[in-house]
């Protein structure tokens, strides 16, 4: 319930900005290249961390839903 509740609160709280979540790491990586003193690894790091967080939350959400469905059958 913690994973589902946290996602619901963040989704409702962000409103229409939730539509930008899939492209946000790409946008942030692009904006980070505008600074002349940014190291070359920063855009890749932003992409890996951003999409890594999204993928890990999705995996946790799927596991939480499967667990709740299995407990409801018992």
PDB file of N, CA, C and O in Angstrom:
ATOM      1  N   UNK A   1       0.807  -1.182   0.000  1.00  0.00           N
ATOM      2  CA  UNK A   1       0.000   0.000   0.000  1.00  0.00           C
ATOM      3  C   UNK A   1       0.856   1.253   0.000  1.00  0.00           C
ATOM      4  O   UNK A   1       0.422   2.294  -0.494  1.00  0.00           O
ATOM      5  N   UNK A   2       2.050   1.175   0.538  1.00  0.00           N
ATOM      6  CA  UNK A   2       2.922   2.351   0.595  1.00  0.00           C
ATOM      7  C   UNK A   2       3.324   2.793  -0.806  1.00  0.00           C
ATOM      8  O   UNK A   2       3.308   3.986  -1.111  1.00  0.00           O
ATOM      9  N   UNK A   3       3.683   1.843  -1.652  1.00  0.00           N
ATOM     10  CA  UNK A   3       4.099   2.178  -3.018  1.00  0.00           C
ATOM     11  C   UNK A   3       2.930   2.750  -3.802  1.00  0.00           C
ATOM     12  O   UNK A   3       3.088   3.740  -4.515  1.00  0.00           O
ATOM     13  N   UNK A   4       1.766   2.142  -3.679  1.00  0.00           N
ATOM     14  CA  UNK A   4       0.590   2.618  -4.411  1.00  0.00           C
ATOM     15  C   UNK A   4       0.166   3.985  -3.897  1.00  0.00           C
ATOM     16  O   UNK A   4      -0.160   4.869  -4.689  1.00  0.00           O
ATOM     17  N   UNK A   5       0.167   4.171  -2.581  1.00  0.00           N
ATOM     18  CA  UNK A   5      -0.232   5.447  -2.002  1.00  0.00           C
ATOM     19  C   UNK A   5       0.722   6.572  -2.355  1.00  0.00           C
ATOM     20  O   UNK A   5       0.291   7.680  -2.676  1.00  0.00           O
ATOM     21  N   UNK A   6       2.021   6.294  -2.299  1.00  0.00           N
ATOM     22  CA  UNK A   6       2.998   7.332  -2.643  1.00  0.00           C
ATOM     23  C   UNK A   6       2.869   7.745  -4.103  1.00  0.00           C
ATOM     24  O   UNK A   6       2.951   8.930  -4.424  1.00  0.00           O
ATOM     25  N   UNK A   7       2.672   6.785  -4.977  1.00  0.00           N
ATOM     26  CA  UNK A   7       2.486   7.103  -6.390  1.00  0.00           C
ATOM     27  C   UNK A   7       1.221   7.888  -6.648  1.00  0.00           C
ATOM     28  O   UNK A   7       1.202   8.793  -7.483  1.00  0.00           O
ATOM     29  N   UNK A   8       0.147   7.540  -5.925  1.00  0.00           N
ATOM     30  CA  UNK A   8      -1.109   8.258  -6.097  1.00  0.00           C
ATOM     31  C   UNK A   8      -0.987   9.701  -5.613  1.00  0.00           C
ATOM     32  O   UNK A   8      -1.472  10.622  -6.271  1.00  0.00           O
ATOM     33  N   UNK A   9      -0.344   9.897  -4.471  1.00  0.00           N
ATOM     34  CA  UNK A   9      -0.172  11.258  -3.946  1.00  0.00           C
ATOM     35  C   UNK A   9       0.675  12.099  -4.892  1.00  0.00           C
ATOM     36  O   UNK A   9       0.339  13.249  -5.171  1.00  0.00           O
ATOM     37  N   UNK A  10       1.770  11.533  -5.384  1.00  0.00           N
ATOM     38  CA  UNK A  10       2.616  12.282  -6.311  1.00  0.00           C
ATOM     39  C   UNK A  10       1.914  12.534  -7.640  1.00  0.00           C
ATOM     40  O   UNK A  10       2.057  13.607  -8.225  1.00  0.00           O
ATOM     41  N   UNK A  11       1.157  11.552  -8.117  1.00  0.00           N
ATOM     42  CA  UNK A  11       0.444  11.725  -9.377  1.00  0.00           C
ATOM     43  C   UNK A  11      -0.645  12.764  -9.290  1.00  0.00           C
ATOM     44  O   UNK A  11      -0.798  13.581 -10.199  1.00  0.00           O
ATOM     45  N   UNK A  12      -1.408  12.747  -8.206  1.00  0.00           N
ATOM     46  CA  UNK A  12      -2.478  13.725  -8.032  1.00  0.00           C
ATOM     47  C   UNK A  12      -1.888  15.102  -7.747  1.00  0.00           C
ATOM     48  O   UNK A  12      -2.388  16.114  -8.238  1.00  0.00           O
ATOM     49  N   UNK A  13      -0.825  15.134  -6.954  1.00  0.00           N
ATOM     50  CA  UNK A  13      -0.212  16.416  -6.612  1.00  0.00           C
ATOM     51  C   UNK A  13       0.436  17.106  -7.794  1.00  0.00           C
ATOM     52  O   UNK A  13       0.448  18.335  -7.855  1.00  0.00           O
ATOM     53  N   UNK A  14       0.974  16.347  -8.734  1.00  0.00           N
ATOM     54  CA  UNK A  14       1.628  16.967  -9.884  1.00  0.00           C
ATOM     55  C   UNK A  14       0.638  17.351 -10.973  1.00  0.00           C
ATOM     56  O   UNK A  14       0.953  18.181 -11.825  1.00  0.00           O
ATOM     57  N   UNK A  15      -0.544  16.765 -10.959  1.00  0.00           N
ATOM     58  CA  UNK A  15      -1.588  17.150 -11.907  1.00  0.00           C
ATOM     59  C   UNK A  15      -1.192  16.872 -13.347  1.00  0.00           C
ATOM     60  O   UNK A  15      -0.772  15.767 -13.689  1.00  0.00           O
ATOM     61  N   UNK A  16      -1.334  17.895 -14.188  1.00  0.00           N
ATOM     62  CA  UNK A  16      -1.039  17.733 -15.611  1.00  0.00           C
ATOM     63  C   UNK A  16       0.455  17.563 -15.870  1.00  0.00           C
ATOM     64  O   UNK A  16       0.842  17.087 -16.937  1.00  0.00           O
ATOM     65  N   UNK A  17       1.298  17.942 -14.917  1.00  0.00           N
ATOM     66  CA  UNK A  17       2.747  17.786 -15.087  1.00  0.00           C
ATOM     67  C   UNK A  17       3.150  16.317 -15.115  1.00  0.00           C
ATOM     68  O   UNK A  17       4.265  15.997 -15.526  1.00  0.00           O
ATOM     69  N   UNK A  18       2.266  15.416 -14.685  1.00  0.00           N
ATOM     70  CA  UNK A  18       2.575  13.987 -14.722  1.00  0.00           C
ATOM     71  C   UNK A  18       2.749  13.494 -16.157  1.00  0.00           C
ATOM     72  O   UNK A  18       3.390  12.469 -16.387  1.00  0.00           O
ATOM     73  N   UNK A  19       2.183  14.215 -17.116  1.00  0.00           N
ATOM     74  CA  UNK A  19       2.359  13.840 -18.519  1.00  0.00           C
ATOM     75  C   UNK A  19       3.797  14.042 -18.985  1.00  0.00           C
ATOM     76  O   UNK A  19       4.227  13.419 -19.956  1.00  0.00           O
ATOM     77  N   UNK A  20       4.549  14.915 -18.295  1.00  0.00           N
ATOM     78  CA  UNK A  20       5.925  15.189 -18.694  1.00  0.00           C
ATOM     79  C   UNK A  20       6.919  14.181 -18.118  1.00  0.00           C
ATOM     80  O   UNK A  20       8.077  14.167 -18.537  1.00  0.00           O
ATOM     81  N   UNK A  21       6.506  13.342 -17.175  1.00  0.00           N
ATOM     82  CA  UNK A  21       7.437  12.426 -16.520  1.00  0.00           C
ATOM     83  C   UNK A  21       8.241  11.544 -17.483  1.00  0.00           C
ATOM     84  O   UNK A  21       9.440  11.376 -17.261  1.00  0.00           O
ATOM     85  N   UNK A  22       7.654  10.975 -18.531  1.00  0.00           N
ATOM     86  CA  UNK A  22       8.462  10.128 -19.420  1.00  0.00           C
ATOM     87  C   UNK A  22       9.544  10.887 -20.194  1.00  0.00           C
ATOM     88  O   UNK A  22      10.565  10.295 -20.545  1.00  0.00           O
ATOM     89  N   UNK A  23       9.347  12.176 -20.466  1.00  0.00           N
ATOM     90  CA  UNK A  23      10.345  12.914 -21.234  1.00  0.00           C
ATOM     91  C   UNK A  23      11.214  13.815 -20.360  1.00  0.00           C
ATOM     92  O   UNK A  23      12.127  14.465 -20.869  1.00  0.00           O
ATOM     93  N   UNK A  24      10.949  13.865 -19.066  1.00  0.00           N
ATOM     94  CA  UNK A  24      11.697  14.756 -18.184  1.00  0.00           C
ATOM     95  C   UNK A  24      13.197  14.468 -18.162  1.00  0.00           C
ATOM     96  O   UNK A  24      13.972  15.423 -18.237  1.00  0.00           O
ATOM     97  N   UNK A  25      13.665  13.211 -18.064  1.00  0.00           N
ATOM     98  CA  UNK A  25      15.123  12.999 -18.083  1.00  0.00           C
ATOM     99  C   UNK A  25      15.786  13.469 -19.373  1.00  0.00           C
ATOM    100  O   UNK A  25      16.898  13.997 -19.343  1.00  0.00           O
ATOM    101  N   UNK A  26      15.112  13.281 -20.503  1.00  0.00           N
ATOM    102  CA  UNK A  26      15.675  13.748 -21.776  1.00  0.00           C
ATOM    103  C   UNK A  26      15.773  15.268 -21.777  1.00  0.00           C
ATOM    104  O   UNK A  26      16.784  15.822 -22.208  1.00  0.00           O
ATOM    105  N   UNK A  27      14.739  15.943 -21.302  1.00  0.00           N
ATOM    106  CA  UNK A  27      14.732  17.409 -21.230  1.00  0.00           C
ATOM    107  C   UNK A  27      15.833  17.908 -20.298  1.00  0.00           C
ATOM    108  O   UNK A  27      16.561  18.839 -20.641  1.00  0.00           O
ATOM    109  N   UNK A  28      15.958  17.294 -19.121  1.00  0.00           N
ATOM    110  CA  UNK A  28      16.983  17.721 -18.174  1.00  0.00           C
ATOM    111  C   UNK A  28      18.387  17.450 -18.704  1.00  0.00           C
ATOM    112  O   UNK A  28      19.289  18.258 -18.486  1.00  0.00           O
ATOM    113  N   UNK A  29      18.587  16.336 -19.392  1.00  0.00           N
ATOM    114  CA  UNK A  29      19.893  16.044 -19.976  1.00  0.00           C
ATOM    115  C   UNK A  29      20.232  17.052 -21.072  1.00  0.00           C
ATOM    116  O   UNK A  29      21.383  17.469 -21.197  1.00  0.00           O
ATOM    117  N   UNK A  30      19.246  17.439 -21.855  1.00  0.00           N
ATOM    118  CA  UNK A  30      19.474  18.449 -22.890  1.00  0.00           C
ATOM    119  C   UNK A  30      19.802  19.803 -22.299  1.00  0.00           C
ATOM    120  O   UNK A  30      20.672  20.510 -22.807  1.00  0.00           O
ATOM    121  N   UNK A  31      19.112  20.173 -21.226  1.00  0.00           N
ATOM    122  CA  UNK A  31      19.377  21.462 -20.588  1.00  0.00           C
ATOM    123  C   UNK A  31      20.733  21.468 -19.892  1.00  0.00           C
ATOM    124  O   UNK A  31      21.348  22.527 -19.767  1.00  0.00           O
ATOM    125  N   UNK A  32      21.211  20.323 -19.442  1.00  0.00           N
ATOM    126  CA  UNK A  32      22.501  20.287 -18.754  1.00  0.00           C
ATOM    127  C   UNK A  32      23.661  20.507 -19.712  1.00  0.00           C
ATOM    128  O   UNK A  32      24.750  20.878 -19.275  1.00  0.00           O
ATOM    129  N   UNK A  33      23.457  20.290 -21.002  1.00  0.00           N
ATOM    130  CA  UNK A  33      24.545  20.484 -21.967  1.00  0.00           C
ATOM    131  C   UNK A  33      24.715  21.954 -22.333  1.00  0.00           C
ATOM    132  O   UNK A  33      25.676  22.292 -23.023  1.00  0.00           O
ATOM    133  N   UNK A  34      23.823  22.837 -21.900  1.00  0.00           N
ATOM    134  CA  UNK A  34      23.945  24.260 -22.217  1.00  0.00           C
ATOM    135  C   UNK A  34      25.068  24.935 -21.446  1.00  0.00           C
ATOM    136  O   UNK A  34      25.611  25.942 -21.902  1.00  0.00           O
ATOM    137  N   UNK A  35      25.419  24.406 -20.303  1.00  0.00           N
ATOM    138  CA  UNK A  35      26.499  24.985 -19.507  1.00  0.00           C
ATOM    139  C   UNK A  35      27.848  24.568 -20.102  1.00  0.00           C
ATOM    140  O   UNK A  35      28.052  23.390 -20.396  1.00  0.00           O
ATOM    141  N   UNK A  36      28.762  25.511 -20.281  1.00  0.00           N
ATOM    142  CA  UNK A  36      30.041  25.150 -20.914  1.00  0.00           C
ATOM    143  C   UNK A  36      30.966  24.327 -20.021  1.00  0.00           C
ATOM    144  O   UNK A  36      31.896  23.701 -20.530  1.00  0.00           O
ATOM    145  N   UNK A  37      30.744  24.306 -18.718  1.00  0.00           N
ATOM    146  CA  UNK A  37      31.650  23.604 -17.817  1.00  0.00           C
ATOM    147  C   UNK A  37      31.095  22.257 -17.342  1.00  0.00           C
ATOM    148  O   UNK A  37      31.620  21.674 -16.394  1.00  0.00           O
ATOM    149  N   UNK A  38      30.054  21.769 -17.983  1.00  0.00           N
ATOM    150  CA  UNK A  38      29.464  20.495 -17.583  1.00  0.00           C
ATOM    151  C   UNK A  38      30.307  19.341 -18.120  1.00  0.00           C
ATOM    152  O   UNK A  38      30.619  19.313 -19.310  1.00  0.00           O
ATOM    153  N   UNK A  39      30.680  18.388 -17.262  1.00  0.00           N
ATOM    154  CA  UNK A  39      31.417  17.204 -17.761  1.00  0.00           C
ATOM    155  C   UNK A  39      30.564  16.391 -18.730  1.00  0.00           C
ATOM    156  O   UNK A  39      29.337  16.484 -18.729  1.00  0.00           O
ATOM    157  N   UNK A  40      31.233  15.599 -19.547  1.00  0.00           N
ATOM    158  CA  UNK A  40      30.538  14.832 -20.589  1.00  0.00           C
ATOM    159  C   UNK A  40      29.626  13.751 -20.028  1.00  0.00           C
ATOM    160  O   UNK A  40      28.671  13.361 -20.699  1.00  0.00           O
ATOM    161  N   UNK A  41      29.884  13.258 -18.834  1.00  0.00           N
ATOM    162  CA  UNK A  41      29.102  12.151 -18.288  1.00  0.00           C
ATOM    163  C   UNK A  41      27.788  12.598 -17.642  1.00  0.00           C
ATOM    164  O   UNK A  41      26.952  11.751 -17.326  1.00  0.00           O
ATOM    165  N   UNK A  42      27.585  13.878 -17.441  1.00  0.00           N
ATOM    166  CA  UNK A  42      26.406  14.359 -16.723  1.00  0.00           C
ATOM    167  C   UNK A  42      25.097  14.038 -17.465  1.00  0.00           C
ATOM    168  O   UNK A  42      24.167  13.542 -16.831  1.00  0.00           O
ATOM    169  N   UNK A  43      24.982  14.298 -18.777  1.00  0.00           N
ATOM    170  CA  UNK A  43      23.705  13.941 -19.445  1.00  0.00           C
ATOM    171  C   UNK A  43      23.377  12.452 -19.373  1.00  0.00           C
ATOM    172  O   UNK A  43      22.220  12.081 -19.173  1.00  0.00           O
ATOM    173  N   UNK A  44      24.381  11.602 -19.535  1.00  0.00           N
ATOM    174  CA  UNK A  44      24.151  10.155 -19.449  1.00  0.00           C
ATOM    175  C   UNK A  44      23.726   9.775 -18.033  1.00  0.00           C
ATOM    176  O   UNK A  44      22.836   8.945 -17.847  1.00  0.00           O
ATOM    177  N   UNK A  45      24.365  10.384 -17.042  1.00  0.00           N
ATOM    178  CA  UNK A  45      24.021  10.111 -15.653  1.00  0.00           C
ATOM    179  C   UNK A  45      22.580  10.522 -15.352  1.00  0.00           C
ATOM    180  O   UNK A  45      21.859   9.806 -14.656  1.00  0.00           O
ATOM    181  N   UNK A  46      22.168  11.663 -15.872  1.00  0.00           N
ATOM    182  CA  UNK A  46      20.785  12.120 -15.673  1.00  0.00           C
ATOM    183  C   UNK A  46      19.806  11.136 -16.302  1.00  0.00           C
ATOM    184  O   UNK A  46      18.781  10.813 -15.702  1.00  0.00           O
ATOM    185  N   UNK A  47      20.113  10.659 -17.504  1.00  0.00           N
ATOM    186  CA  UNK A  47      19.230   9.701 -18.171  1.00  0.00           C
ATOM    187  C   UNK A  47      19.154   8.381 -17.410  1.00  0.00           C
ATOM    188  O   UNK A  47      18.070   7.829 -17.223  1.00  0.00           O
ATOM    189  N   UNK A  48      20.299   7.879 -16.975  1.00  0.00           N
ATOM    190  CA  UNK A  48      20.321   6.588 -16.273  1.00  0.00           C
ATOM    191  C   UNK A  48      19.570   6.673 -14.952  1.00  0.00           C
ATOM    192  O   UNK A  48      18.764   5.798 -14.634  1.00  0.00           O
ATOM    193  N   UNK A  49      19.833   7.726 -14.185  1.00  0.00           N
ATOM    194  CA  UNK A  49      19.165   7.865 -12.888  1.00  0.00           C
ATOM    195  C   UNK A  49      17.671   8.121 -13.070  1.00  0.00           C
ATOM    196  O   UNK A  49      16.852   7.517 -12.377  1.00  0.00           O
ATOM    197  N   UNK A  50      17.309   9.005 -13.992  1.00  0.00           N
ATOM    198  CA  UNK A  50      15.893   9.336 -14.200  1.00  0.00           C
ATOM    199  C   UNK A  50      15.071   8.137 -14.643  1.00  0.00           C
ATOM    200  O   UNK A  50      14.034   7.833 -14.052  1.00  0.00           O
ATOM    201  N   UNK A  51      15.538   7.457 -15.685  1.00  0.00           N
ATOM    202  CA  UNK A  51      14.788   6.295 -16.164  1.00  0.00           C
ATOM    203  C   UNK A  51      14.923   5.113 -15.209  1.00  0.00           C
ATOM    204  O   UNK A  51      14.016   4.285 -15.121  1.00  0.00           O
ATOM    205  N   UNK A  52      16.034   5.025 -14.498  1.00  0.00           N
ATOM    206  CA  UNK A  52      16.187   3.978 -13.492  1.00  0.00           C
ATOM    207  C   UNK A  52      15.168   4.104 -12.378  1.00  0.00           C
ATOM    208  O   UNK A  52      14.595   3.109 -11.933  1.00  0.00           O
ATOM    209  N   UNK A  53      14.941   5.335 -11.925  1.00  0.00           N
ATOM    210  CA  UNK A  53      13.926   5.567 -10.894  1.00  0.00           C
ATOM    211  C   UNK A  53      12.525   5.218 -11.400  1.00  0.00           C
ATOM    212  O   UNK A  53      11.730   4.617 -10.677  1.00  0.00           O
ATOM    213  N   UNK A  54      12.231   5.595 -12.639  1.00  0.00           N
ATOM    214  CA  UNK A  54      10.909   5.291 -13.194  1.00  0.00           C
ATOM    215  C   UNK A  54      10.702   3.786 -13.359  1.00  0.00           C
ATOM    216  O   UNK A  54       9.628   3.266 -13.054  1.00  0.00           O
ATOM    217  N   UNK A  55      11.720   3.095 -13.838  1.00  0.00           N
ATOM    218  CA  UNK A  55      11.609   1.647 -14.035  1.00  0.00           C
ATOM    219  C   UNK A  55      11.497   0.928 -12.690  1.00  0.00           C
ATOM    220  O   UNK A  55      10.703  -0.001 -12.546  1.00  0.00           O
ATOM    221  N   UNK A  56      12.285   1.353 -11.717  1.00  0.00           N
ATOM    222  CA  UNK A  56      12.212   0.693 -10.413  1.00  0.00           C
ATOM    223  C   UNK A  56      10.874   0.941  -9.729  1.00  0.00           C
ATOM    224  O   UNK A  56      10.347   0.047  -9.065  1.00  0.00           O
ATOM    225  N   UNK A  57      10.312   2.149  -9.879  1.00  0.00           N
ATOM    226  CA  UNK A  57       8.986   2.389  -9.308  1.00  0.00           C
ATOM    227  C   UNK A  57       7.938   1.531 -10.008  1.00  0.00           C
ATOM    228  O   UNK A  57       7.040   1.002  -9.352  1.00  0.00           O
ATOM    229  N   UNK A  58       8.037   1.387 -11.309  1.00  0.00           N
ATOM    230  CA  UNK A  58       7.076   0.566 -12.045  1.00  0.00           C
ATOM    231  C   UNK A  58       7.156  -0.895 -11.599  1.00  0.00           C
ATOM    232  O   UNK A  58       6.127  -1.552 -11.435  1.00  0.00           O
ATOM    233  N   UNK A  59       8.360  -1.396 -11.404  1.00  0.00           N
ATOM    234  CA  UNK A  59       8.524  -2.781 -10.932  1.00  0.00           C
ATOM    235  C   UNK A  59       7.929  -2.943  -9.538  1.00  0.00           C
ATOM    236  O   UNK A  59       7.228  -3.919  -9.270  1.00  0.00           O
ATOM    237  N   UNK A  60       8.208  -1.986  -8.645  1.00  0.00           N
ATOM    238  CA  UNK A  60       7.635  -2.056  -7.302  1.00  0.00           C
ATOM    239  C   UNK A  60       6.114  -1.974  -7.333  1.00  0.00           C
ATOM    240  O   UNK A  60       5.442  -2.658  -6.561  1.00  0.00           O
ATOM    241  N   UNK A  61       5.572  -1.152  -8.209  1.00  0.00           N
ATOM    242  CA  UNK A  61       4.119  -1.022  -8.321  1.00  0.00           C
ATOM    243  C   UNK A  61       3.488  -2.320  -8.810  1.00  0.00           C
ATOM    244  O   UNK A  61       2.456  -2.745  -8.290  1.00  0.00           O
ATOM    245  N   UNK A  62       4.096  -2.943  -9.793  1.00  0.00           N
ATOM    246  CA  UNK A  62       3.567  -4.208 -10.311  1.00  0.00           C
ATOM    247  C   UNK A  62       3.619  -5.289  -9.235  1.00  0.00           C
ATOM    248  O   UNK A  62       2.666  -6.052  -9.078  1.00  0.00           O
ATOM    249  N   UNK A  63       4.731  -5.360  -8.488  1.00  0.00           N
ATOM    250  CA  UNK A  63       4.839  -6.350  -7.416  1.00  0.00           C
ATOM    251  C   UNK A  63       3.818  -6.089  -6.315  1.00  0.00           C
ATOM    252  O   UNK A  63       3.251  -7.030  -5.758  1.00  0.00           O
ATOM    253  N   UNK A  64       3.580  -4.812  -5.996  1.00  0.00           N
ATOM    254  CA  UNK A  64       2.599  -4.481  -4.957  1.00  0.00           C
ATOM    255  C   UNK A  64       1.191  -4.876  -5.391  1.00  0.00           C
ATOM    256  O   UNK A  64       0.419  -5.398  -4.587  1.00  0.00           O
ATOM    257  N   UNK A  65       0.858  -4.635  -6.636  1.00  0.00           N
ATOM    258  CA  UNK A  65      -0.480  -4.996  -7.135  1.00  0.00           C
ATOM    259  C   UNK A  65      -0.643  -6.509  -7.167  1.00  0.00           C
ATOM    260  O   UNK A  65      -1.698  -7.024  -6.794  1.00  0.00           O
ATOM    261  N   UNK A  66       0.393  -7.234  -7.610  1.00  0.00           N
ATOM    262  CA  UNK A  66       0.313  -8.697  -7.628  1.00  0.00           C
ATOM    263  C   UNK A  66       0.157  -9.253  -6.213  1.00  0.00           C
ATOM    264  O   UNK A  66      -0.603 -10.196  -5.994  1.00  0.00           O
ATOM    265  N   UNK A  67       0.874  -8.673  -5.263  1.00  0.00           N
ATOM    266  CA  UNK A  67       0.774  -9.137  -3.877  1.00  0.00           C
ATOM    267  C   UNK A  67      -0.625  -8.900  -3.337  1.00  0.00           C
ATOM    268  O   UNK A  67      -1.190  -9.778  -2.686  1.00  0.00           O
ATOM    269  N   UNK A  68      -1.189  -7.741  -3.595  1.00  0.00           N
ATOM    270  CA  UNK A  68      -2.541  -7.447  -3.120  1.00  0.00           C
ATOM    271  C   UNK A  68      -3.584  -8.345  -3.776  1.00  0.00           C
ATOM    272  O   UNK A  68      -4.550  -8.752  -3.129  1.00  0.00           O
ATOM    273  N   UNK A  69      -3.393  -8.656  -5.058  1.00  0.00           N
ATOM    274  CA  UNK A  69      -4.345  -9.534  -5.733  1.00  0.00           C
ATOM    275  C   UNK A  69      -4.257 -10.958  -5.190  1.00  0.00           C
ATOM    276  O   UNK A  69      -5.275 -11.635  -5.050  1.00  0.00           O
ATOM    277  N   UNK A  70      -3.031 -11.417  -4.880  1.00  0.00           N
ATOM    278  CA  UNK A  70      -2.887 -12.759  -4.320  1.00  0.00           C
ATOM    279  C   UNK A  70      -3.474 -12.850  -2.926  1.00  0.00           C
ATOM    280  O   UNK A  70      -4.060 -13.873  -2.574  1.00  0.00           O
ATOM    281  N   UNK A  71      -3.334 -11.821  -2.133  1.00  0.00           N
ATOM    282  CA  UNK A  71      -3.911 -11.832  -0.781  1.00  0.00           C
ATOM    283  C   UNK A  71      -5.424 -11.746  -0.825  1.00  0.00           C
ATOM    284  O   UNK A  71      -6.091 -12.257   0.075  1.00  0.00           O
ATOM    285  N   UNK A  72      -5.984 -11.114  -1.847  1.00  0.00           N
ATOM    286  CA  UNK A  72      -7.428 -11.011  -1.957  1.00  0.00           C
ATOM    287  C   UNK A  72      -8.051 -12.359  -2.340  1.00  0.00           C
ATOM    288  O   UNK A  72      -9.206 -12.617  -2.003  1.00  0.00           O
ATOM    289  N   UNK A  73      -7.308 -13.215  -3.033  1.00  0.00           N
ATOM    290  CA  UNK A  73      -7.814 -14.516  -3.441  1.00  0.00           C
ATOM    291  C   UNK A  73      -7.872 -15.501  -2.272  1.00  0.00           C
ATOM    292  O   UNK A  73      -8.686 -16.425  -2.264  1.00  0.00           O
ATOM    293  N   UNK A  74      -7.009 -15.293  -1.299  1.00  0.00           N
ATOM    294  CA  UNK A  74      -6.929 -16.233  -0.171  1.00  0.00           C
ATOM    295  C   UNK A  74      -8.074 -16.080   0.768  1.00  0.00           C
ATOM    296  O   UNK A  74      -8.154 -16.795   1.767  1.00  0.00           O
TER     297      UNK A  74
END
